[in-house]
Every structure is written in C-alpha cells, then in structure tokens.
Amino acid sequence: MTGRIVRSGLALALAAATITAPAAADAAETGKTAGTVTDFGVQQTALTVFESYYGTAGDRAVAYGVQMGSPGVLSVVDPVTRELVDTAYLPDSSGAWGITQATDGTVYAGSYPNAHIYAYDPLTRTTTDVGAPVPDQTVLYGLRPGADGRIYGGTYPSAHVFSYSPSEGFRDYGAMFPGEQYAVDVAVDPVRNVLWAAIGSHGHLVRLDLTTGEKRDILPAALRGDASYPYDINLAGGRLFVKRSKLEALVLDPDTGAVLADDFVISSRGTSPLAPDGRSVYFTSTSNQLWRYDVQTDAYGPVTSANGSPVAAGGAGIGFGFLGDRLYATIGNYAGQALSYDPATKSSEQYRLPFPPQALDINSISAGPDGRIYTNLYINGNLSVLDPATGTPTNLGRLGQADGFGWLNGKMYQGVYPYGGVLEYDPAKAYVFGTNPRELFRLQPDGQNRPLAFAANGSKVYLGSTPDYGLWGGALTVYDTATGTRTTRKDIVADQGVIALAVAGDRLWAGTTIGGGGGTTPKATEAKVFTADLATGEKLDEFTPVPGADSISSIVAGPDGLIWGLADGELFILDPATGAVVHRQDIPGRASGVQDELVVNPADEHVYASLDGNLLQIDPLSRQVRVLRDAETYRLTQDSQGNLWFRNGVKAANGAVQYGSHLLRYVPEPDSCVGSDLRAHVTIGGIDSTVANRYAGSGCTVNDLIRDEADWPGHGAFVAHVAQVTEDLVRTTVLTGSEKDAVVSAAARSDVGR
C-alpha cells in the first residue's frame, strides 16, 4: 500500500512513506490497555473573552465579560478595584458572542452553538437559561438593551432579529434580508422604537421600524452586497457607527444612510457609548491607538496624552464604558488587558482584569512523527503538545485557529483561519511565533480562508481549502518545500471547496463539499471525488461516488488497494483504476461535515471512522461495522502505533456539536497477524479456492492461518495442516463444512511443500 495517509483533525496527515517517524512511546506508557479509552483530560486552560459590557451590580460598577469555555462563562469583574466578583456558567454552551444589561438590571448573554439566551441576576448571582429565541439557530449576536427590560439581538444562520422581555418572552421579527445568514450585530433606538441590523456576508444594513415592521437597507448603494460587510454597529449621539468586516469605518445618518464620515479604521468591537460630555465617542483604530469621534463636528482622530503622543490601547477594544468622565475599556480577547483614560488630565493606564482562564475547546488534533499529540484551541489559537508517556501537555504558544495540520519530513504544516495562512513548524526547534512557525504564504488573496486538508509526496505538500465569506469555489494548492514555489488552482471543481486529500499510487485523490464560504447558499448540487497530477496539481479525472451527497469529508487509500471515502455518512469504495464505485453502505451516525474521518490502522488493517460522535471499526474484508464508542468522538487522528486520538463533545438540542476540551485515546485490540493477507478469496499457492477470505480471530485472516508461504517438510504435511486449521474454523463458525472442503481441495491441488 503506497502513499497511505491518515487525516488529522480537519486535515489529512501526510503519506506514511514521506514521514520520518521516530518510534512513539508505547509499552512504557502507563494505563495503556488494548481495547480501552484513556482520557488525558483538559489540554489547556486559557482566556478567550468575546465581548464585555460595562454596567452595574447593585450599586457597584462592574464589567461583564462572556468567555469561551466548556461550558461557556459569564464573568463579573470590577474595573476599578480589579477584582473578580463572580463567575457564572452557561450550561450546554461553548461561549457567547453577545452580552448586555437590560434597564431592569438583568444581564443577558447570547450563546453558541445552542443559540440560547441566559439571564444573570447580579444581586442573587443566579443564572437562568431562558431558551432559544428562534428555532434552528446556532449563534446569537449583538445583544442590545431596549426599553422596559427588553433586549434585542440577531441570529445565524437565518439572519433573524429577535427581542426578549420577562413579561412578553421572545418575539421573532423574521429574517432581515433574503438569502443572507448573518445578523451579526444590532443597534437600537428605544425612544423611537427603531432597530438597525448589520447583515453579512454580502453587506447590508437594515433599518427596522419595530412598530410598523418596515425594513429599509440604508447601506450606501455602492457598498450593498460587498464582501466587507457591516460587522459592528453602534448608535451614539445621533450617529450610526459602522465597522465593516475588513475594519473600514463609516459614520452614517441613521435614517437616510447618508455618509457623515469615512476614510478611517475601527479595530475595536464597535465603539463606546456617547461620553458624559455629550459629544465624544471612543474606539480603537490604526495601530490599536485610542481614537475619538466628535459627534458635534464629525471630526475624528487619535487621542493624545498630556505630552502630545497618541494613547496606545495595547490591542483592540472589546467593550467600553464610563465611570464619571473616565473611560474604561476591555482590550483584546486573550489576556484580560484593560485601559482607562481620563479626558480631563489626558492620563491613561494599561492594566489587566482578572477574567478567569477556562478549559477551552480543542479544534484540531494531529499525531506527530515524534510520538507526541498536538492540539490547537478553537478561536483562541494556542498550540499544545502532549507527551503520551507522561500524560503531560505543554502549551507551545499562540498560533491562531488552525483548521488543518499536515506533516512532511518531521515538519508540521499548519493551515490557519481566517486569513488562509500556511505556516511551517519544526518541533525539533524552539517555538517562536513568526520564526518557528514561520508563515509561508496566505491564501486569502486567492479567495480562500480555511486550509483544511493536507497530503504530501516527495518534496511537495498539497493543500485543500474552502473559500472566504460570501464566495464560492475552493482551491488545490501545491507547495514545493525544496524550491519554495507554489501553485494554487482555484475553483478546481466548480463552486466546491476541497476538504479531503490522499496520495494513492501515482496520483492525488481529493474530496469536495458543495458548500461555499460563510453566508452562502451552495450553487453546486453534489460533491465530487477528483484526481490530480502529483507534480503539477492539474486535475485529471472527476467522479460522483454518491449522487446528491453534500460533502466527501474523508478519503483514504484503503488496506485492500482501493480508495475508501465518506460521503454524508455513507461509506463508499472506489476502484482506483477506473473510479468506479465497487461498494456503498450506510454506517451508524449522520453526517457532521468535515469532522467525519477515516483512518487505516497500520497494525490490524481495519478502517476506523469517527462519524457523528461514533467511533467505528470496519472490517476491510466483510465491510461489517463494529461500534466501539457511540458518543463524544470527534476530530479523529492516528499515531504511528495505530492508537486513535480524538476529543470529546456533546450535541446541543439544535443538533450542533458543543466542542470538548478533553483529549482521549483508544488503543485497538492486539493483532497477532500484522500485515494480514487481504486477498478476497482464500488462495493457496496460487490456487483460488473461491471461498471468501475473512478474519478468523486475533487479527488473522483465513489466508494468514493457511501459511502457504512457510517452508514445509512435504506436501502431505502442508495439506494436513490446512485440514486441521479449517476444521478448527468450522468449529468456530468462521467456515462452513463445504467451505472447509473447498479450501482443503485447493491445498491438495497446490504445489506447496512439493
């Protein structure tokens, strides 16, 4: 089996023949028992604060922050004394993108992936899951307070706007723009009962009259439908401040959409409220400096200190508030940074708030050739490595959210979202981001934002990617590590992303998804398998193994010399010579997208799959499926010893998978016949018995037990051996009596032992 590869996380690891792999720790590892699962626990605790809201807890001024965690967290900190006041958990969530405080003092968080509203009472410090405001959503965005204890927000993937109040419950105002999926932020004027919704991924800005239901797109006509869509919006001082997704800023008349100012950058999660002086609005801008906008003059620019130098914020603001005239801000997502600024004295201070680190969700997993297991955190982007011999994980440092990993000659190749970055990391050297790993290139200029699938052959690394928000058509990239050159073939299958790769024989095999970038509706109707030239990446052939399937999420060179794949939860097997489907079957579990994986075990030759949380073992001869684990199995990868690694995770009520922070290992049962004979029929000295070859226990096939390749003292001794072996197999019901006779007859007709 040449070119066999193993996927890692969302990405395929590289062909086994290309990896220089020191032996991994095995027998010396404690607690390693065949056929069992070992939980190596949380791999990293770290900090990811999505947004903060400056409000009150009784008479005390506080900042409320929503954090990623398992589960999600709402933290309460005092920005003046810098104390942690409380930590509340949001069960069944992984975090929240929205946080606000209603006029009655209740604090609300809007979660993902279950898209629920949680109510926190600052006085009793109790949290209540209020429920889902709109059915079949996964993310809630942009919570804002209205009048009389009401709050508003937006949803994904249906771009609805909703409200909630304790007296009325939820109210759904419907989808804000036909065909769009993201209502990523809202702004509210409770006096006039008007709401604005930021719509992506093709830009629109909808003004909704909450009384009449009238909707108007007030985004300037030239920007409507643009890929740089309104992302954060704030109503302050009679102005609508709009940060677009590529950070361009607009200040608009909130009713007409007339442009009052532009040509500057907002790097923060929107702006501050209107300052107590009645004219100042603050935000972070270029180089993460603190900027001020004057709503009376529409002038804007950097805030300066007493000595005239710009005030450095230390990062992008993710929440602003005022205590008296002094500005307070939470800065950045990952370190609890904060800023305070006094406009009267022009003095500022950078400090840290005590947001508590949490166990964070694992995004991707990769078994390295050094015997260690690498994990990357969802959104946070920290990279960690586990030594299985000691069970001790080590945080290497920030990388960014890696949606794909691959290996070649001991080096790790990393595909980083959202800029489509491809980096190279040498684990034998110190981790210094920017140097090791170093960025090789970015695919975002080619319209790609997620490098997902990796494979390799010779000096070349192959990458499959999916398109950026609002776009269609993925790409296949060939990078030559010897020359540093690359070729990117965009839209290699029309309007489809490339999410699975495998090297088999003299060509590259790939699987696609009909999905486009975020916020799009598929144009294609069924996923494809295609082959490409290993030297150039040029497409050679294209096949449809499962008509109507949305995704070919995994593809591997099977132990039988055929091509195995997963399509929407269905197993298919192709003849590599013709591309013809030779086998299809449903296997337990439903499709869960690019999390679904196949790997071929190097010891027992079985194919293992993770599908919809299940861990499955597939017999390569009979294709029978054994369920090894029926829950919490995601992001499957395999080490050089054939041990299977994955993370936990449970499903929310809406079907979305809540990510998990634990890394687990399954050790397959021992195999007494490594490298089994997998010919379809029991074949003896070239004589085909026509009896189906099958596994007979302890990892041995019938062909293995015949041992016709051994040296025998004579033909009679060999035939007697076959007779005894087959008699035993009849007793264990592996063979029938007639099959036994056929095998013995083939042995008698063979030349073995003559």
N, C-alpha and C positions, 0 to 999 in steps of 0.2 A: 504494500500500500504506500504509494509515493505521494508526498505532498499533503498528507493528512493534517488537518488543523483543528484547533479547539477554540471555540469562542470564549471570550472573557467579558462578563458584564454585557453591555450592549454591543460590544465589538468582538470580532473574531481574533483570537490569538493567532500567531503565525505558524506556518507549516512546520511540522515537527522536525523535518530534515534540515531546516535552516537554523535551529536553535542550538546554541552551545550551552548544555544544561548540566551543571554540577548536580550530583545526586542530592535529592532533598532528604531531610531528616525523616526517618520512617519508624523503624522498630524501637529506636531510643525514645520516641515520644511517649509520654505518659498518657494513660487513658485512651489509647488508640485501639479500639476493639472493632474487628470486622463486623459489618452489618449494622453499625450503630451510628447515631448522630451525636457529635460533640458541639456544644455551644461555647464559643470562645468569647461571648459577651460583647459589650459595647466596645467599639474600636476607638472612638474618640468622643470626648466631650469638648464642645466648643461653643462659640457665641455667634448666632445669626439673629439680629434684630431687624425686622422688616420695616417697621414704622413706629413712631412714638407720637403720643398726643399729650400735650401739657394741659392738665386740668386740676381738679381738686379731689381730696378725700376728706370730706367734712370741711374743717377749717384749714386744712393743710394743703399747700401747693405741692403737686406731685407730677411726675411724668409716667404715663402708662406706655409700656412697650410690649409689642407682640413679637414672640420669638419662635423660631423653629425648634422642634423637639419631638421626642417620642413619649408622650404626646406633645402637642403644641402648648405654649406657655404665654400667659399674660403676667408681666412683672410690673410692680409698682415701686418707683424709686423717688427719693427726694432730691431734686436738683440743687438744693442749697446745702443741706447737710451731707448729701451724697451717701445716704443710707438706703439699703434695700428695705422697703416697707412690707412687701408681701409678694408671694409668688402663687399664682393661680394656674391650674392646669385645665386644658381644653380637651376632654376625652374624645377619642376617635378622630382626632385631627393630627396633622403634622406641622401645623403652624397657621398663621393668619396674615393676610395682606392688608387688612383694614382694622383701624381702631379709632373710636371716638367716644365722647361723653355727651349724653343727652341732657336736655335742660333740667330734668328731674334728678340729675346726679348719677344715673346708672351709666356704667361703662359698657360698651359693646365691642366685640371682636368678630370679624367675619373670616371664616376658616377655609382651609383646603385640606385634603381632597374631598371632604364630605359636604362642603359648602353650607355650613350651619352658622347661625348667629348664637353667640354666647353672651349672656348678661352677667356682669360682675357688679355686686353691691359693695362700694368702698367702705361702708360703715360696718356691715356684718362680715365682710370678706368672704362672701359666698358666691359661687358661680353656678349659673343655670344654663343648660343647653336649651335654647328657645326653639330650635329646629331649623328646617330648610325653608328659606323664603320662596324659592322657585324650584320645582321638581327638575331632576336630571341635570343639575349643575355640579361642577367640581370646585370652582373657585369663586369667592366673593371679593369684591374690590371696593375701595374708595368710600368707606363709611363717612357720612357727614350728618351733623345734627340739624333737625328742623325745629319746629315749634311744638310745644306741649308734649315733650318727652318722646317725640318721634325721631327716627333716624332713617337715612336713605343709603342705598348702595347699588352697585352694579354686579353683573354675573358673567361668568364664562361657563359653557361655550355657546350660550344663546343670546348674549348681549342684552339681557333684560335689565330693567331698573325696578327696584322694589322699595317698599317702606315697611317699617315696623314700629308699632307703639304698643305698650302693655294693654291699652284699652281696646284697640282695634285688631291687634295681631298683625299678620303680614298682608300686604297689598302688592300685587304684581301689576306693574304698569306696561308690561309686554316688552317685546323686542324693540330696540331703539332704531335699528337700521337694517333693512332687508339684506340677508346674505352675510352679515357680519357676526362675529363670535364674541368679541371682547367689548364689554362696557367696563373699561379699565379704571375709570375714576368718575366721580360726580362732584358737582358744586351745587349749593342750594341757597336760594334767597327765601327764607321763611316768611318775610314780610309780604312779598308779592306772590308767594307760592309758586315759584319758578325753579326748575332744576335744569342743569346742564350735564350732559353725559359725553365723556371722551370715548370715542369709538375707534377700535383698530381691528384688523391690521391694515386696512385700507382707510386712510384718515377721514373721519367725520366728527363734527361737534354739534350735537343735537341739543337744541333748546326746547324743553318740555314744559308747557303750561300745565301745572299739576291740577288746576281747577277744570280746565276745558279739555285737556288731553292733546292740544295742538302741539305738533312737533315741527321744528324747522332746523335745517342744517345751516349753522351760521359760520362754519369754517370758510375762510376766503376761497372763492371758487377755484383758484389756481392750485390750491392745496388739497382739494377734495379727492379722495382716493389715493393719496400719496402714501408711500410705504413708511415715511416718517410721520406717524400718526399722533394725535393728541394723547399724551400719556399721563400727565399730572395736570390737574386744573384747580384753580383757587379763585374764589370770588372775594375781592378785598377792595375797599374804597371805591366801589362802583366800577371796578375794572375786572375783567376776566383774564387771569394769568394762565397761559397755556405753555407747558413744556412738552415739546414733541419728543418722540421716541429716540431721535438722534440728537437730542438736547437743544435743538433750536427753540428760541423763546418767542412767543407772541403775547402782546397785550391787546385785548380786543374790547370793543364796546359790547357788553353782554347781551344786548338786544339785537343790534344790527350786524355784529361781527366785523364792524369797521376796525381796521388796524390802527391802534394808537401808538404802538412802538414795536420794533422788532430789531433784528441785527445784533442780538446778544444771546448768551447761553445761560440756561438754568441747569445746573448739575444736580441740584437737590431734589428730593421728593416734593416738588411743588414749592410753595412759598410760606412765609409766616402769615398769620392774620395781620390785619391792619394794626399798626403800633398805637400805643396810647396817645401819641402826638397827633393822630388823625390824618397823617399823610405818608408815613413810611411803611414799606413792605420789604422784608428781607428775604434773601435766598443765597445759596452758594452758586458761584459761576466759574468762569475760566480759572484754571489752576486751583480750584476749590477755595477761592477767596470769598469773603463775605461781601455781598453787594446789597445796595439799597435802591428801591424804586420810589420816586416821589409821585403820588397819585394826583397831586395838585398841579404839577408842572409836566408830568410824564418824562422827567429826566431820570437817568439811572447811571450807576457806575459803582466802582469799588468803595467800600467803607474804609476809611483811613484811621490810623491810630493817632495819638497825640503828636507823634514825631513825623506824621505825614505818610507813613508807609502803609501799604494795604494790610488789612486784617486777615491773617491766614486762619481758615477754619479747621484745617487738618484733615479734611475729607468732605464728602458730600453730605449735606444736611438731610436727615430723615424725619425731622419733626421740630417745630418751633413753637415758642410760647413766651409770654411776658409775665414777669413779677414786678409790679410797679412799672417803671420805664425800662427796666433792664431786660434785654433779650437773652433767652436761653435756647439752646439748640442741642439736639442729639445728632452726633456726627458719625457717619459710616455704619456699616452693618455688623462688623466682626470684632470690634474691640471695646465697645462701650464708651467710645470717645464722646466728649461733650464740649460745648463752648458757651461762654457767657460774654455779653458785650454791653457796656454802659454808654449810650449815646451822649450823655452829658459830659463825661470825662474822657470819652474815646478809649477807655481802657477795656481790655479783653483778657480772658483766661481760657486756656485749654486744660481739660481735666478728664477724669473717667468716672462714669456712673457704674454702680455695682450690679449690672444685669448678670444674673447667674448663668454660667455655662450649662449646657444641656447635652444629654446624649443625642447625637444628631444622626439623621438617616444616611445610610450608605446608598450611594448612587451606582457606582461601578466597582467591579471586583476583577482582579487579574492575578493569576498564579504565575509568579516569575520563575525564570530558569534558575534562579539562585535558591529555590526551595521556599521562598517567602511569599506571603499573600499580601497584595497591595489593594487598598480600598480608598475610594475617593468620596467625599461627603457631598450630598445633594445641596446645591446652591452655595453653601459655604465654601466648598472647593478645596478643603485641606486634604492632603495626601498622607495616608498612614500605611505602615508596613507591619505585618505580624510574623514573628518567628514561631512556627508551629511547635518547635521543640520545647520552647519555654512558655508558650501561650501569652507572650508579652507583646502588645502593639506599641509602635513608636510613631509619633506624629513627625513627618518629614517637613511639612510646611505648606503654605498656600500654593495652589496650582490653578484654581478655577474649576468650574464644574466640568469634569471630564466625562463625556458620554461614550467614549471609546478608547480602548487600550490595545496595543499590539506589541510584539517582541521580534527582534532580529539581532542575532549575534550578541545576545546579552544586554542589548539596549532596549529601553521601553519607549514606544511611540504613543503619544497622548493627543487625543482629539478633544479640544476644549470649546465649549459653548459659552457665550453666544457669538463670538467673533470668528468661529471656524478655525481657531488656531491649531496648528500641528506642531508639537514640541518633541524634542528628543532628550531622553534622560538616561544617564549611565549610573546604575545603582552602585557601581564599584567606587564612585567618587562622591564627595560631599554634596549634599543637596543645597544649592544656592540658586534660588529662582532668578531666571534671566541669564544665568551662565550654565547651570546644570539643574533643572532642564533649561534648554535654550530653544527659542522659537525658530522653527524652520521656515514657515510661511503661514499665511492666512488665506482661508477660502472664502471669507465674506465678500471680497471684491468680485468673486466668481458667483455671487448669489447664494452661497452655502453658509449655514451657521452651525450644523451639527455633523462633525466627522464621527461616524458611528462604527463602521465595520473596517477591520484591518486584516490583511493577509500578507504573505511575503514569499519571494522566490529569488534565490541568488542574492544580488545586492539590492533588489527592488522591494519597496513597501507599497502595497496597494491600499487605497482608502475609499470607502463608500460613504457618501454624505447625503444629507437632505437639505432642502432649500430654506432660505431665510423667510421671515414672516411675510405673508402676502404674496409669495412667489410659488411657482411650480417648477419641477424638474430638478432632480438631484444630479450627482456627478460621480464619476470614477476618476480618481487621481492616481498616477504612478509616480512615485518618488524614488530616484536612484541614489542610494546612500553613498555610492562610490564617487559620483560626479556632482551631487548636489542639485541635479536638474529634476524638474517635474513637468508632467503633462496632465492637465485637467480636462476631461471630456464631459462637458455639461450636457444635461438632458439626454444622456446616453440611451435611456428608454424614455420616450416622450412623456413628459409630465409626471414622472415617477422618481421617487427617491431610491437610493441604493443603500440597503440596510444589512446585507449578509454577503460574505465573501468566503471563498475556499479555493485553494490551489489543489487541483487534481490532475495528474498526468501532465500534459503539455499545455494546459490552459487554465485560465481563471474562471471560476464559476461564481455567479452573483445572483442575489435575490432582491426584489424590489418591493416597494409599497406604493399604492396609488395615492397616498396622502401627499399633499403639498406642504408648504411652510405653514406656520401657525396662522390661524384665522382664515384658512382657505377651505373650499369645498373641492373634493377631487374632480379632476377632468377625465382621468383615465378610469377604466371600468374593471380591470382585472390585473393582478400582479403577475410579473414575469420572472422567469429564470433566463439569464443570458450568459454567454461565454465571451471571453476576451483574450486577445493575444497577450502572452506573458511579457513580451518585450516592449510592446507599444501601448497596450491597453485598448486597442481598437476592438470594437465589438465584432464578434464572428457569427454567432447564432442567437436566436431568441425563441423561447418556448413558453407555453402556458400549461404548467403541470396540473393546476387545479382551477378550472374555469370559474370565474366570478370571485376568486379569493381577493381580499384586500391587500394582504401582505405575505411575502415569503420571508419569514422572520429569522430563519436559520437554514444554513446549507452546509453539509459536511461531506467529505469523502468517506463513504461507508466502509465497514470492515470486509465487505464482500466485493469490493471493486466497483460498486455502484455509487450513485450520488443520492444522498438522503436529504430531505428537507421538511420543513414545517410550513404549512400554509393555512392560516386561520384555524389553527388547532387540529389540522389534518396532516397525517404523515404521508409523504409521497416518496417514491424511489424511482430514479431515472437511470436509464442505460446511457452511460457517458458517450458511447459511440454514436448513438442516434438521437439522444434527447427524448426518446420515447418513455412514457410512464409505464413501469412494469409492476407497480404496486401502489395502492392507495388504501388508507384506512383511517377512520376516526379513532382518536385516542382520548383518554379521560382528560377533561378540562376544556374550557373555552379559550379562544384566542385572547391574549392580553398584549398584543402588539410586539414591539421589539424586545420585550423581556423574555419571550419564549426562546428556548435554547435546545440545541442538540450537541452532544459530545460523544466521541467514540473512545471507549476505555482501552488503554494500551495493554492492560493485563488480561481482562476477561472477554474482550472483543465485543461486548454488548454496547448498544447505543443507549445513552441516558438522555432524558429530556426533562426540562422544567417547563411546565405549562399550567398557567392559571393557579399557581401555588403548589401544584403537584410535582413530586419527584418520581419519574417513571423509568423503569428498566425495560428495554426492548430486546428480545431475543433476535439476533440477526438471521437465524435460520427459519424459525417458525413465525417470526414477527409478533409473537404473543407479548402482551404488555403486562408488567407487574407494577402495581402501585406501591412504591417504597415509603412514600410520605404524602399525605393528602392535604397538606396545608403549609403555608408560610415557607415556600421555597421559591426564591426569585434570584435573578442575576447569576445563573449557574456558570461556573468555570471549573476547570480540572487541572490538577498539578501533574507533574511528570510521573508520579507514582500511581496515578489513576484515582486519587482521592477527589471527591466532589465538594466544591465550596459554594456557598450561597448565603444570602441574607434572609432574615425573617421579614414578615409583613402580613398585614391582615386587610381584608376588604371592608371599605365603608359601606353603608346601607345603599349608596347610589352605585355600587359596583366598582368604584375607583379603589386602587390599591393604596392603603396607607403604608408608607415606606417603613422599613425597620432599621434599627441601629445595631443589631446583633449579627455577628459573622458565625456561620455554622459549617461543620464539615461532616460529610458522610463517607465512611470507609467501606468500599464494596467488599462483599464476601470473598474469601480466598479462592484462587483459581489454580487447580492442580495441573492444568494444561495450558500454560501461557502460549499465545500464538496458535490457537486452535486451527485445525483444518476445517474450513468453512465451505468446502465444495457442497453443492446442493444435494448430491446423491452419495451414498456410501460407495466409494470407489476403491478397489483393491488391485494394486499392481497394474493399473490402467484398465481394469475390468469394471464396468459400471453395473452395479447390482440392481439399479433402478429404484432402490429403497431410499426414501428421504433421509438425508443426514440430519441429525438433531442432537441437542445437548442431552447427555446421559447422567449428569450429576457432577458436582465438584468442578464445574467449569470445563469439562471434557466432552467433546462430541463423539459420536459413534466412530467416525473416521479416526479420531485420536486414539481410541481404545483398540482399534484393529492393529495398529503399529506395523503396517506393511513395509515401512521404511527401515525397520530394525534388521540386524543380522540374525538369521535363523539357522539352526543346525541342519534343517531339512524341510522340505515342503510339507511333509506329514505333520511335523511339529507345529508348523505355522497354521495349518488347517485345524488341528486340534485346539490350538489357542483361540482361533476365531469361533469355533464351535462352543467353547467354554464361555467366552465373552458374550456371545449372543444369547446363550442360554440364561446367563445372569440378567441380561437386558430384557428378556421375556418375563422373568420373574418380577422385575421392577416396572413392568408395563411400558418400557421405552420402545420395545419392538413387539410386534405380533409374531405368532408362530410362523406364519407364511413369510414374513419379512426376514425372520431368522434363517429360514431355509434358503431364501434368495441370496443372502449375504454369504452363507457357508458355501453355496454353489459357486458364487463368484470367486471366493477364496480358492476353491478347488480348481477352478479353471485358470487361475493366475499362475505366474511363474515365480512367485515369491518363495524363497527357500530352495529353489531348484539348483 
